[in-house]
Amino acid sequence: MHFLLHAKIKKPRDVSNQEFYGVWQRESVAGRELEKQGVPIFKVAGKYEVILIVEVGSEAELDEAIHSLPIWQEGYQDMVDIEAIHLRPYGEWGEQLDRLAAG
């Protein structure tokens, strides 16, 4: 299963810049490790947002991966809003489209 993850990072008013950027820096270590493993991961230019595509075996595995990240482990999960979009391989859709178009 592939998922597009869109993480929107927000700085709570009661968190200092040093604390905020420190948490994100520790999170980026995990992100850079994913990148080394071939996971496409990008920071959205001009925004506090990160986009990546992950492959997992199940929805439960996705939940486990998200909750293992430093931002959750350290109790800062309120700093991030993650949208997970389940992706379907385009070739599978193409095959279904062939059948649909054939009537």
Gaussian input, Z-matrix of N, CA and C with variables (Angstrom, degrees):
# hf/3-21g

backbone

0 1
 N
 C     1     B1
 C     2     B2     1     A1
 N     3     B3     2     A2     1     D1
 C     4     B4     3     A3     2     D2
 C     5     B5     4     A4     3     D3
 N     6     B6     5     A5     4     D4
 C     7     B7     6     A6     5     D5
 C     8     B8     7     A7     6     D6
 N     9     B9     8     A8     7     D7
 C    10    B10     9     A9     8     D8
 C    11    B11    10    A10     9     D9
 N    12    B12    11    A11    10    D10
 C    13    B13    12    A12    11    D11
 C    14    B14    13    A13    12    D12
 N    15    B15    14    A14    13    D13
 C    16    B16    15    A15    14    D14
 C    17    B17    16    A16    15    D15
 N    18    B18    17    A17    16    D16
 C    19    B19    18    A18    17    D17
 C    20    B20    19    A19    18    D18
 N    21    B21    20    A20    19    D19
 C    22    B22    21    A21    20    D20
 C    23    B23    22    A22    21    D21
 N    24    B24    23    A23    22    D22
 C    25    B25    24    A24    23    D23
 C    26    B26    25    A25    24    D24
 N    27    B27    26    A26    25    D25
 C    28    B28    27    A27    26    D26
 C    29    B29    28    A28    27    D27
 N    30    B30    29    A29    28    D28
 C    31    B31    30    A30    29    D29
 C    32    B32    31    A31    30    D30
 N    33    B33    32    A32    31    D31
 C    34    B34    33    A33    32    D32
 C    35    B35    34    A34    33    D33
 N    36    B36    35    A35    34    D34
 C    37    B37    36    A36    35    D35
 C    38    B38    37    A37    36    D36
 N    39    B39    38    A38    37    D37
 C    40    B40    39    A39    38    D38
 C    41    B41    40    A40    39    D39
 N    42    B42    41    A41    40    D40
 C    43    B43    42    A42    41    D41
 C    44    B44    43    A43    42    D42
 N    45    B45    44    A44    43    D43
 C    46    B46    45    A45    44    D44
 C    47    B47    46    A46    45    D45
 N    48    B48    47    A47    46    D46
 C    49    B49    48    A48    47    D47
 C    50    B50    49    A49    48    D48
 N    51    B51    50    A50    49    D49
 C    52    B52    51    A51    50    D50
 C    53    B53    52    A52    51    D51
 N    54    B54    53    A53    52    D52
 C    55    B55    54    A54    53    D53
 C    56    B56    55    A55    54    D54
 N    57    B57    56    A56    55    D55
 C    58    B58    57    A57    56    D56
 C    59    B59    58    A58    57    D57
 N    60    B60    59    A59    58    D58
 C    61    B61    60    A60    59    D59
 C    62    B62    61    A61    60    D60
 N    63    B63    62    A62    61    D61
 C    64    B64    63    A63    62    D62
 C    65    B65    64    A64    63    D63
 N    66    B66    65    A65    64    D64
 C    67    B67    66    A66    65    D65
 C    68    B68    67    A67    66    D66
 N    69    B69    68    A68    67    D67
 C    70    B70    69    A69    68    D68
 C    71    B71    70    A70    69    D69
 N    72    B72    71    A71    70    D70
 C    73    B73    72    A72    71    D71
 C    74    B74    73    A73    72    D72
 N    75    B75    74    A74    73    D73
 C    76    B76    75    A75    74    D74
 C    77    B77    76    A76    75    D75
 N    78    B78    77    A77    76    D76
 C    79    B79    78    A78    77    D77
 C    80    B80    79    A79    78    D78
 N    81    B81    80    A80    79    D79
 C    82    B82    81    A81    80    D80
 C    83    B83    82    A82    81    D81
 N    84    B84    83    A83    82    D82
 C    85    B85    84    A84    83    D83
 C    86    B86    85    A85    84    D84
 N    87    B87    86    A86    85    D85
 C    88    B88    87    A87    86    D86
 C    89    B89    88    A88    87    D87
 N    90    B90    89    A89    88    D88
 C    91    B91    90    A90    89    D89
 C    92    B92    91    A91    90    D90
 N    93    B93    92    A92    91    D91
 C    94    B94    93    A93    92    D92
 C    95    B95    94    A94    93    D93
 N    96    B96    95    A95    94    D94
 C    97    B97    96    A96    95    D95
 C    98    B98    97    A97    96    D96
 N    99    B99    98    A98    97    D97
 C   100   B100    99    A99    98    D98
 C   101   B101   100   A100    99    D99
 N   102   B102   101   A101   100   D100
 C   103   B103   102   A102   101   D101
 C   104   B104   103   A103   102   D102
 N   105   B105   104   A104   103   D103
 C   106   B106   105   A105   104   D104
 C   107   B107   106   A106   105   D105
 N   108   B108   107   A107   106   D106
 C   109   B109   108   A108   107   D107
 C   110   B110   109   A109   108   D108
 N   111   B111   110   A110   109   D109
 C   112   B112   111   A111   110   D110
 C   113   B113   112   A112   111   D111
 N   114   B114   113   A113   112   D112
 C   115   B115   114   A114   113   D113
 C   116   B116   115   A115   114   D114
 N   117   B117   116   A116   115   D115
 C   118   B118   117   A117   116   D116
 C   119   B119   118   A118   117   D117
 N   120   B120   119   A119   118   D118
 C   121   B121   120   A120   119   D119
 C   122   B122   121   A121   120   D120
 N   123   B123   122   A122   121   D121
 C   124   B124   123   A123   122   D122
 C   125   B125   124   A124   123   D123
 N   126   B126   125   A125   124   D124
 C   127   B127   126   A126   125   D125
 C   128   B128   127   A127   126   D126
 N   129   B129   128   A128   127   D127
 C   130   B130   129   A129   128   D128
 C   131   B131   130   A130   129   D129
 N   132   B132   131   A131   130   D130
 C   133   B133   132   A132   131   D131
 C   134   B134   133   A133   132   D132
 N   135   B135   134   A134   133   D133
 C   136   B136   135   A135   134   D134
 C   137   B137   136   A136   135   D135
 N   138   B138   137   A137   136   D136
 C   139   B139   138   A138   137   D137
 C   140   B140   139   A139   138   D138
 N   141   B141   140   A140   139   D139
 C   142   B142   141   A141   140   D140
 C   143   B143   142   A142   141   D141
 N   144   B144   143   A143   142   D142
 C   145   B145   144   A144   143   D143
 C   146   B146   145   A145   144   D144
 N   147   B147   146   A146   145   D145
 C   148   B148   147   A147   146   D146
 C   149   B149   148   A148   147   D147
 N   150   B150   149   A149   148   D148
 C   151   B151   150   A150   149   D149
 C   152   B152   151   A151   150   D150
 N   153   B153   152   A152   151   D151
 C   154   B154   153   A153   152   D152
 C   155   B155   154   A154   153   D153
 N   156   B156   155   A155   154   D154
 C   157   B157   156   A156   155   D155
 C   158   B158   157   A157   156   D156
 N   159   B159   158   A158   157   D157
 C   160   B160   159   A159   158   D158
 C   161   B161   160   A160   159   D159
 N   162   B162   161   A161   160   D160
 C   163   B163   162   A162   161   D161
 C   164   B164   163   A163   162   D162
 N   165   B165   164   A164   163   D163
 C   166   B166   165   A165   164   D164
 C   167   B167   166   A166   165   D165
 N   168   B168   167   A167   166   D166
 C   169   B169   168   A168   167   D167
 C   170   B170   169   A169   168   D168
 N   171   B171   170   A170   169   D169
 C   172   B172   171   A171   170   D170
 C   173   B173   172   A172   171   D171
 N   174   B174   173   A173   172   D172
 C   175   B175   174   A174   173   D173
 C   176   B176   175   A175   174   D174
 N   177   B177   176   A176   175   D175
 C   178   B178   177   A177   176   D176
 C   179   B179   178   A178   177   D177
 N   180   B180   179   A179   178   D178
 C   181   B181   180   A180   179   D179
 C   182   B182   181   A181   180   D180
 N   183   B183   182   A182   181   D181
 C   184   B184   183   A183   182   D182
 C   185   B185   184   A184   183   D183
 N   186   B186   185   A185   184   D184
 C   187   B187   186   A186   185   D185
 C   188   B188   187   A187   186   D186
 N   189   B189   188   A188   187   D187
 C   190   B190   189   A189   188   D188
 C   191   B191   190   A190   189   D189
 N   192   B192   191   A191   190   D190
 C   193   B193   192   A192   191   D191
 C   194   B194   193   A193   192   D192
 N   195   B195   194   A194   193   D193
 C   196   B196   195   A195   194   D194
 C   197   B197   196   A196   195   D195
 N   198   B198   197   A197   196   D196
 C   199   B199   198   A198   197   D197
 C   200   B200   199   A199   198   D198
 N   201   B201   200   A200   199   D199
 C   202   B202   201   A201   200   D200
 C   203   B203   202   A202   201   D201
 N   204   B204   203   A203   202   D202
 C   205   B205   204   A204   203   D203
 C   206   B206   205   A205   204   D204
 N   207   B207   206   A206   205   D205
 C   208   B208   207   A207   206   D206
 C   209   B209   208   A208   207   D207
 N   210   B210   209   A209   208   D208
 C   211   B211   210   A210   209   D209
 C   212   B212   211   A211   210   D210
 N   213   B213   212   A212   211   D211
 C   214   B214   213   A213   212   D212
 C   215   B215   214   A214   213   D213
 N   216   B216   215   A215   214   D214
 C   217   B217   216   A216   215   D215
 C   218   B218   217   A217   216   D216
 N   219   B219   218   A218   217   D217
 C   220   B220   219   A219   218   D218
 C   221   B221   220   A220   219   D219
 N   222   B222   221   A221   220   D220
 C   223   B223   222   A222   221   D221
 C   224   B224   223   A223   222   D222
 N   225   B225   224   A224   223   D223
 C   226   B226   225   A225   224   D224
 C   227   B227   226   A226   225   D225
 N   228   B228   227   A227   226   D226
 C   229   B229   228   A228   227   D227
 C   230   B230   229   A229   228   D228
 N   231   B231   230   A230   229   D229
 C   232   B232   231   A231   230   D230
 C   233   B233   232   A232   231   D231
 N   234   B234   233   A233   232   D232
 C   235   B235   234   A234   233   D233
 C   236   B236   235   A235   234   D234
 N   237   B237   236   A236   235   D235
 C   238   B238   237   A237   236   D236
 C   239   B239   238   A238   237   D237
 N   240   B240   239   A239   238   D238
 C   241   B241   240   A240   239   D239
 C   242   B242   241   A241   240   D240
 N   243   B243   242   A242   241   D241
 C   244   B244   243   A243   242   D242
 C   245   B245   244   A244   243   D243
 N   246   B246   245   A245   244   D244
 C   247   B247   246   A246   245   D245
 C   248   B248   247   A247   246   D246
 N   249   B249   248   A248   247   D247
 C   250   B250   249   A249   248   D248
 C   251   B251   250   A250   249   D249
 N   252   B252   251   A251   250   D250
 C   253   B253   252   A252   251   D251
 C   254   B254   253   A253   252   D252
 N   255   B255   254   A254   253   D253
 C   256   B256   255   A255   254   D254
 C   257   B257   256   A256   255   D255
 N   258   B258   257   A257   256   D256
 C   259   B259   258   A258   257   D257
 C   260   B260   259   A259   258   D258
 N   261   B261   260   A260   259   D259
 C   262   B262   261   A261   260   D260
 C   263   B263   262   A262   261   D261
 N   264   B264   263   A263   262   D262
 C   265   B265   264   A264   263   D263
 C   266   B266   265   A265   264   D264
 N   267   B267   266   A266   265   D265
 C   268   B268   267   A267   266   D266
 C   269   B269   268   A268   267   D267
 N   270   B270   269   A269   268   D268
 C   271   B271   270   A270   269   D269
 C   272   B272   271   A271   270   D270
 N   273   B273   272   A272   271   D271
 C   274   B274   273   A273   272   D272
 C   275   B275   274   A274   273   D273
 N   276   B276   275   A275   274   D274
 C   277   B277   276   A276   275   D275
 C   278   B278   277   A277   276   D276
 N   279   B279   278   A278   277   D277
 C   280   B280   279   A279   278   D278
 C   281   B281   280   A280   279   D279
 N   282   B282   281   A281   280   D280
 C   283   B283   282   A282   281   D281
 C   284   B284   283   A283   282   D282
 N   285   B285   284   A284   283   D283
 C   286   B286   285   A285   284   D284
 C   287   B287   286   A286   285   D285
 N   288   B288   287   A287   286   D286
 C   289   B289   288   A288   287   D287
 C   290   B290   289   A289   288   D288
 N   291   B291   290   A290   289   D289
 C   292   B292   291   A291   290   D290
 C   293   B293   292   A292   291   D291
 N   294   B294   293   A293   292   D292
 C   295   B295   294   A294   293   D293
 C   296   B296   295   A295   294   D294
 N   297   B297   296   A296   295   D295
 C   298   B298   297   A297   296   D296
 C   299   B299   298   A298   297   D297
 N   300   B300   299   A299   298   D298
 C   301   B301   300   A300   299   D299
 C   302   B302   301   A301   300   D300
 N   303   B303   302   A302   301   D301
 C   304   B304   303   A303   302   D302
 C   305   B305   304   A304   303   D303
 N   306   B306   305   A305   304   D304
 C   307   B307   306   A306   305   D305
 C   308   B308   307   A307   306   D306

   B1=1.4394
   B2=1.5329
   B3=1.3107
   B4=1.4616
   B5=1.5296
   B6=1.3255
   B7=1.4554
   B8=1.5214
   B9=1.3160
   B10=1.4537
   B11=1.5224
   B12=1.3127
   B13=1.4615
   B14=1.5180
   B15=1.2988
   B16=1.4689
   B17=1.5198
   B18=1.3296
   B19=1.4580
   B20=1.5227
   B21=1.3296
   B22=1.4573
   B23=1.5304
   B24=1.3214
   B25=1.4487
   B26=1.5276
   B27=1.3274
   B28=1.4646
   B29=1.5231
   B30=1.3195
   B31=1.4598
   B32=1.5148
   B33=1.3425
   B34=1.4628
   B35=1.5287
   B36=1.3095
   B37=1.4714
   B38=1.5232
   B39=1.3218
   B40=1.4568
   B41=1.5338
   B42=1.3286
   B43=1.4598
   B44=1.5301
   B45=1.3298
   B46=1.4693
   B47=1.5289
   B48=1.3292
   B49=1.4613
   B50=1.5234
   B51=1.3300
   B52=1.4635
   B53=1.5365
   B54=1.3168
   B55=1.4621
   B56=1.5310
   B57=1.3326
   B58=1.4618
   B59=1.5297
   B60=1.3263
   B61=1.4643
   B62=1.5249
   B63=1.3268
   B64=1.4604
   B65=1.5125
   B66=1.3282
   B67=1.4697
   B68=1.5220
   B69=1.3331
   B70=1.4664
   B71=1.5228
   B72=1.3232
   B73=1.4651
   B74=1.5199
   B75=1.3234
   B76=1.4689
   B77=1.5250
   B78=1.3018
   B79=1.4638
   B80=1.5304
   B81=1.3283
   B82=1.4687
   B83=1.5215
   B84=1.3279
   B85=1.4631
   B86=1.5284
   B87=1.3351
   B88=1.4699
   B89=1.5267
   B90=1.3319
   B91=1.4611
   B92=1.5127
   B93=1.3256
   B94=1.4711
   B95=1.5172
   B96=1.3370
   B97=1.4596
   B98=1.5307
   B99=1.3326
   B100=1.4680
   B101=1.5239
   B102=1.3239
   B103=1.4633
   B104=1.5249
   B105=1.3287
   B106=1.4697
   B107=1.5257
   B108=1.3536
   B109=1.4613
   B110=1.5280
   B111=1.3377
   B112=1.4586
   B113=1.5148
   B114=1.3274
   B115=1.4633
   B116=1.5245
   B117=1.3381
   B118=1.4646
   B119=1.5274
   B120=1.3307
   B121=1.4580
   B122=1.5251
   B123=1.3200
   B124=1.4614
   B125=1.5198
   B126=1.3131
   B127=1.4585
   B128=1.5143
   B129=1.3246
   B130=1.4597
   B131=1.5288
   B132=1.3102
   B133=1.4600
   B134=1.5271
   B135=1.3218
   B136=1.4565
   B137=1.5120
   B138=1.3219
   B139=1.4660
   B140=1.5176
   B141=1.3156
   B142=1.4587
   B143=1.5253
   B144=1.3235
   B145=1.4538
   B146=1.5185
   B147=1.3211
   B148=1.4525
   B149=1.5213
   B150=1.3309
   B151=1.4653
   B152=1.5211
   B153=1.3298
   B154=1.4545
   B155=1.5213
   B156=1.3180
   B157=1.4580
   B158=1.5230
   B159=1.3277
   B160=1.4584
   B161=1.5220
   B162=1.3203
   B163=1.4611
   B164=1.5281
   B165=1.3128
   B166=1.4670
   B167=1.5210
   B168=1.3275
   B169=1.4564
   B170=1.5134
   B171=1.3372
   B172=1.4643
   B173=1.5208
   B174=1.3274
   B175=1.4569
   B176=1.5209
   B177=1.3322
   B178=1.4654
   B179=1.5265
   B180=1.3267
   B181=1.4648
   B182=1.5316
   B183=1.3214
   B184=1.4644
   B185=1.5264
   B186=1.3263
   B187=1.4642
   B188=1.5280
   B189=1.3297
   B190=1.4662
   B191=1.5229
   B192=1.3159
   B193=1.4658
   B194=1.5250
   B195=1.3178
   B196=1.4652
   B197=1.5306
   B198=1.3172
   B199=1.4676
   B200=1.5246
   B201=1.3217
   B202=1.4639
   B203=1.5330
   B204=1.3265
   B205=1.4654
   B206=1.5276
   B207=1.3341
   B208=1.4709
   B209=1.5260
   B210=1.3204
   B211=1.4673
   B212=1.5270
   B213=1.3449
   B214=1.4682
   B215=1.5239
   B216=1.3145
   B217=1.4655
   B218=1.5290
   B219=1.3229
   B220=1.4659
   B221=1.5328
   B222=1.3409
   B223=1.4572
   B224=1.5200
   B225=1.3229
   B226=1.4667
   B227=1.5367
   B228=1.3180
   B229=1.4569
   B230=1.5228
   B231=1.3398
   B232=1.4669
   B233=1.5274
   B234=1.3280
   B235=1.4643
   B236=1.5208
   B237=1.3207
   B238=1.4620
   B239=1.5268
   B240=1.3136
   B241=1.4577
   B242=1.5257
   B243=1.3200
   B244=1.4671
   B245=1.5128
   B246=1.3241
   B247=1.4626
   B248=1.5207
   B249=1.3246
   B250=1.4602
   B251=1.5250
   B252=1.3183
   B253=1.4648
   B254=1.5288
   B255=1.3381
   B256=1.4656
   B257=1.5309
   B258=1.3192
   B259=1.4634
   B260=1.5248
   B261=1.2938
   B262=1.4578
   B263=1.5230
   B264=1.3429
   B265=1.4656
   B266=1.5369
   B267=1.3089
   B268=1.4595
   B269=1.5256
   B270=1.3319
   B271=1.4657
   B272=1.5157
   B273=1.3322
   B274=1.4665
   B275=1.5175
   B276=1.3305
   B277=1.4659
   B278=1.5219
   B279=1.3260
   B280=1.4596
   B281=1.5148
   B282=1.3392
   B283=1.4621
   B284=1.5384
   B285=1.3164
   B286=1.4667
   B287=1.5275
   B288=1.3088
   B289=1.4661
   B290=1.5272
   B291=1.3486
   B292=1.4661
   B293=1.5282
   B294=1.3218
   B295=1.4713
   B296=1.5203
   B297=1.3223
   B298=1.4622
   B299=1.5284
   B300=1.3107
   B301=1.4685
   B302=1.5362
   B303=1.3476
   B304=1.4652
   B305=1.5279
   B306=1.3263
   B307=1.4698
   B308=1.4583
   A1=108.55
   A2=114.13
   A3=120.10
   A4=109.21
   A5=114.71
   A6=121.19
   A7=109.50
   A8=115.13
   A9=121.48
   A10=105.42
   A11=116.60
   A12=121.23
   A13=108.73
   A14=115.92
   A15=122.80
   A16=106.23
   A17=116.04
   A18=121.59
   A19=109.27
   A20=115.82
   A21=121.73
   A22=107.10
   A23=115.59
   A24=122.08
   A25=108.71
   A26=116.24
   A27=119.25
   A28=109.22
   A29=115.08
   A30=121.09
   A31=109.56
   A32=117.49
   A33=119.43
   A34=110.80
   A35=116.85
   A36=121.85
   A37=112.41
   A38=117.27
   A39=120.15
   A40=114.04
   A41=117.23
   A42=122.02
   A43=108.06
   A44=116.35
   A45=120.33
   A46=110.57
   A47=115.71
   A48=119.96
   A49=110.82
   A50=116.61
   A51=120.44
   A52=110.63
   A53=116.31
   A54=120.26
   A55=110.73
   A56=116.73
   A57=121.81
   A58=111.30
   A59=116.07
   A60=118.99
   A61=111.64
   A62=117.25
   A63=120.09
   A64=112.00
   A65=115.69
   A66=120.19
   A67=109.57
   A68=116.74
   A69=119.85
   A70=110.73
   A71=117.57
   A72=120.32
   A73=110.12
   A74=117.31
   A75=119.97
   A76=110.55
   A77=116.61
   A78=121.35
   A79=110.68
   A80=115.77
   A81=119.61
   A82=112.39
   A83=117.27
   A84=120.16
   A85=109.03
   A86=116.75
   A87=121.29
   A88=109.90
   A89=116.86
   A90=120.82
   A91=112.72
   A92=116.34
   A93=119.27
   A94=111.42
   A95=117.43
   A96=120.55
   A97=110.31
   A98=116.33
   A99=119.71
   A100=110.57
   A101=116.15
   A102=120.58
   A103=110.90
   A104=117.20
   A105=121.41
   A106=111.21
   A107=116.28
   A108=121.23
   A109=112.24
   A110=116.62
   A111=120.82
   A112=115.21
   A113=117.83
   A114=120.72
   A115=108.50
   A116=118.14
   A117=119.81
   A118=109.97
   A119=116.42
   A120=121.19
   A121=108.31
   A122=115.29
   A123=120.66
   A124=110.75
   A125=116.48
   A126=122.92
   A127=105.76
   A128=118.12
   A129=122.71
   A130=107.61
   A131=116.67
   A132=121.18
   A133=110.75
   A134=115.38
   A135=120.88
   A136=115.55
   A137=117.48
   A138=121.06
   A139=109.54
   A140=116.51
   A141=121.45
   A142=107.58
   A143=115.25
   A144=121.57
   A145=109.83
   A146=115.41
   A147=122.80
   A148=107.66
   A149=115.56
   A150=121.88
   A151=108.17
   A152=115.87
   A153=119.55
   A154=109.77
   A155=114.75
   A156=121.17
   A157=106.66
   A158=115.58
   A159=120.65
   A160=109.96
   A161=114.43
   A162=120.85
   A163=107.64
   A164=115.74
   A165=121.83
   A166=108.94
   A167=115.58
   A168=120.03
   A169=114.27
   A170=116.82
   A171=119.79
   A172=109.53
   A173=115.06
   A174=120.07
   A175=110.55
   A176=116.91
   A177=121.65
   A178=110.63
   A179=116.55
   A180=120.74
   A181=110.62
   A182=117.05
   A183=120.79
   A184=109.80
   A185=117.07
   A186=120.98
   A187=111.32
   A188=116.08
   A189=120.12
   A190=111.11
   A191=117.03
   A192=120.72
   A193=111.05
   A194=116.85
   A195=120.77
   A196=110.20
   A197=116.56
   A198=120.28
   A199=113.27
   A200=117.62
   A201=120.52
   A202=112.16
   A203=117.13
   A204=120.54
   A205=111.08
   A206=116.70
   A207=120.15
   A208=114.05
   A209=118.01
   A210=119.99
   A211=110.98
   A212=117.57
   A213=121.36
   A214=110.18
   A215=116.45
   A216=120.61
   A217=111.76
   A218=116.86
   A219=121.56
   A220=112.83
   A221=117.28
   A222=120.68
   A223=115.10
   A224=117.65
   A225=121.25
   A226=112.16
   A227=118.28
   A228=121.30
   A229=113.07
   A230=117.64
   A231=119.48
   A232=112.20
   A233=116.80
   A234=120.78
   A235=113.13
   A236=117.72
   A237=119.58
   A238=110.79
   A239=114.10
   A240=122.09
   A241=106.08
   A242=117.13
   A243=120.84
   A244=110.04
   A245=115.02
   A246=121.58
   A247=106.84
   A248=117.34
   A249=122.76
   A250=108.21
   A251=115.68
   A252=121.54
   A253=107.87
   A254=115.77
   A255=120.74
   A256=108.42
   A257=115.80
   A258=121.29
   A259=110.66
   A260=114.59
   A261=121.27
   A262=108.16
   A263=118.34
   A264=119.49
   A265=110.96
   A266=115.62
   A267=120.17
   A268=111.85
   A269=116.72
   A270=119.66
   A271=112.40
   A272=117.05
   A273=120.42
   A274=110.66
   A275=115.78
   A276=119.80
   A277=110.10
   A278=116.90
   A279=120.44
   A280=112.27
   A281=116.83
   A282=121.09
   A283=110.37
   A284=116.69
   A285=119.68
   A286=109.69
   A287=116.55
   A288=120.87
   A289=110.81
   A290=116.40
   A291=119.78
   A292=110.55
   A293=116.27
   A294=120.38
   A295=111.17
   A296=117.21
   A297=120.93
   A298=111.06
   A299=115.98
   A300=120.21
   A301=111.91
   A302=115.72
   A303=119.75
   A304=111.95
   A305=115.62
   A306=120.20
   A307=110.07
   D1=134.71
   D2=175.89
   D3=-109.70
   D4=141.01
   D5=176.63
   D6=-131.13
   D7=138.68
   D8=167.89
   D9=-91.44
   D10=122.55
   D11=177.22
   D12=-107.98
   D13=128.10
   D14=178.32
   D15=-119.19
   D16=106.67
   D17=-177.99
   D18=-103.35
   D19=122.15
   D20=176.53
   D21=-105.01
   D22=117.93
   D23=-176.47
   D24=-94.99
   D25=134.98
   D26=178.08
   D27=-133.71
   D28=144.16
   D29=-179.28
   D30=-96.61
   D31=114.36
   D32=175.31
   D33=-64.08
   D34=147.56
   D35=-177.91
   D36=-59.74
   D37=-33.45
   D38=-175.79
   D39=-86.93
   D40=8.03
   D41=179.42
   D42=-108.67
   D43=129.72
   D44=179.51
   D45=-69.21
   D46=159.69
   D47=176.36
   D48=-58.33
   D49=-42.29
   D50=-178.73
   D51=-61.02
   D52=-44.82
   D53=178.98
   D54=-65.21
   D55=-45.69
   D56=-179.42
   D57=-59.06
   D58=-52.53
   D59=-178.30
   D60=-69.58
   D61=-28.47
   D62=176.06
   D63=-64.84
   D64=-44.52
   D65=177.51
   D66=-61.80
   D67=-46.70
   D68=-178.79
   D69=-64.89
   D70=-35.78
   D71=178.46
   D72=-63.48
   D73=-43.39
   D74=178.57
   D75=-65.47
   D76=-37.07
   D77=176.20
   D78=-63.98
   D79=-36.75
   D80=-178.56
   D81=-66.45
   D82=-26.17
   D83=176.02
   D84=-61.28
   D85=-45.32
   D86=177.55
   D87=-63.40
   D88=-41.40
   D89=179.18
   D90=-63.35
   D91=-40.23
   D92=179.01
   D93=-68.28
   D94=-32.30
   D95=174.88
   D96=-64.76
   D97=-42.89
   D98=176.41
   D99=-60.24
   D100=-42.61
   D101=179.96
   D102=-60.78
   D103=-41.02
   D104=177.72
   D105=-62.08
   D106=-29.08
   D107=179.80
   D108=-84.94
   D109=3.50
   D110=176.56
   D111=95.09
   D112=7.41
   D113=178.57
   D114=-78.49
   D115=123.63
   D116=176.80
   D117=-68.54
   D118=118.17
   D119=-179.04
   D120=-138.29
   D121=134.00
   D122=-174.70
   D123=-138.03
   D124=144.19
   D125=169.15
   D126=-93.48
   D127=130.43
   D128=178.66
   D129=-73.38
   D130=123.89
   D131=-178.05
   D132=-61.62
   D133=133.09
   D134=176.19
   D135=78.01
   D136=2.76
   D137=-179.13
   D138=-136.71
   D139=158.01
   D140=173.91
   D141=-89.77
   D142=69.50
   D143=-177.89
   D144=-140.63
   D145=146.60
   D146=178.07
   D147=-130.29
   D148=138.78
   D149=178.73
   D150=-126.28
   D151=135.41
   D152=176.61
   D153=-149.12
   D154=160.15
   D155=175.12
   D156=-117.12
   D157=123.04
   D158=-179.08
   D159=-119.02
   D160=151.43
   D161=175.09
   D162=-115.89
   D163=124.06
   D164=179.87
   D165=-134.54
   D166=164.74
   D167=-178.76
   D168=-82.47
   D169=-21.40
   D170=-177.30
   D171=-161.44
   D172=169.60
   D173=175.38
   D174=-64.08
   D175=-36.50
   D176=178.60
   D177=-62.36
   D178=-39.87
   D179=178.29
   D180=-64.84
   D181=-36.80
   D182=176.35
   D183=-63.15
   D184=-46.87
   D185=177.74
   D186=-58.00
   D187=-44.61
   D188=179.35
   D189=-61.63
   D190=-42.19
   D191=-179.79
   D192=-63.82
   D193=-44.25
   D194=-179.76
   D195=-63.46
   D196=-44.49
   D197=-176.76
   D198=-74.50
   D199=-11.01
   D200=176.82
   D201=-87.68
   D202=-8.10
   D203=-177.99
   D204=-70.60
   D205=150.83
   D206=-178.72
   D207=-53.56
   D208=-37.32
   D209=-177.07
   D210=-61.20
   D211=-32.57
   D212=176.42
   D213=-82.66
   D214=-45.08
   D215=-177.22
   D216=-59.50
   D217=-32.26
   D218=-178.18
   D219=-92.04
   D220=-0.80
   D221=176.76
   D222=83.74
   D223=22.49
   D224=-179.35
   D225=-106.80
   D226=22.43
   D227=-176.72
   D228=-58.88
   D229=-19.03
   D230=177.73
   D231=-72.77
   D232=-6.95
   D233=178.03
   D234=-84.74
   D235=-8.89
   D236=-173.62
   D237=-135.04
   D238=140.87
   D239=173.98
   D240=-118.70
   D241=116.30
   D242=-176.19
   D243=-109.34
   D244=127.46
   D245=172.09
   D246=-105.38
   D247=125.02
   D248=178.60
   D249=-109.75
   D250=122.87
   D251=-179.22
   D252=-116.20
   D253=119.09
   D254=179.64
   D255=-72.70
   D256=126.41
   D257=-178.32
   D258=-103.78
   D259=142.39
   D260=178.01
   D261=-111.05
   D262=134.06
   D263=178.61
   D264=-56.58
   D265=134.76
   D266=-174.96
   D267=-64.71
   D268=-33.09
   D269=178.56
   D270=-60.88
   D271=-38.44
   D272=176.45
   D273=-63.06
   D274=-43.12
   D275=177.74
   D276=-63.25
   D277=-40.52
   D278=178.87
   D279=-59.45
   D280=-41.46
   D281=177.96
   D282=-64.51
   D283=-41.59
   D284=177.65
   D285=-66.20
   D286=-38.74
   D287=179.37
   D288=-63.81
   D289=-37.83
   D290=175.94
   D291=-57.68
   D292=-45.41
   D293=179.91
   D294=-66.78
   D295=-40.88
   D296=179.67
   D297=-64.52
   D298=-40.82
   D299=-178.41
   D300=-71.08
   D301=-28.08
   D302=-179.86
   D303=-74.56
   D304=-16.55
   D305=179.04
   D306=88.63

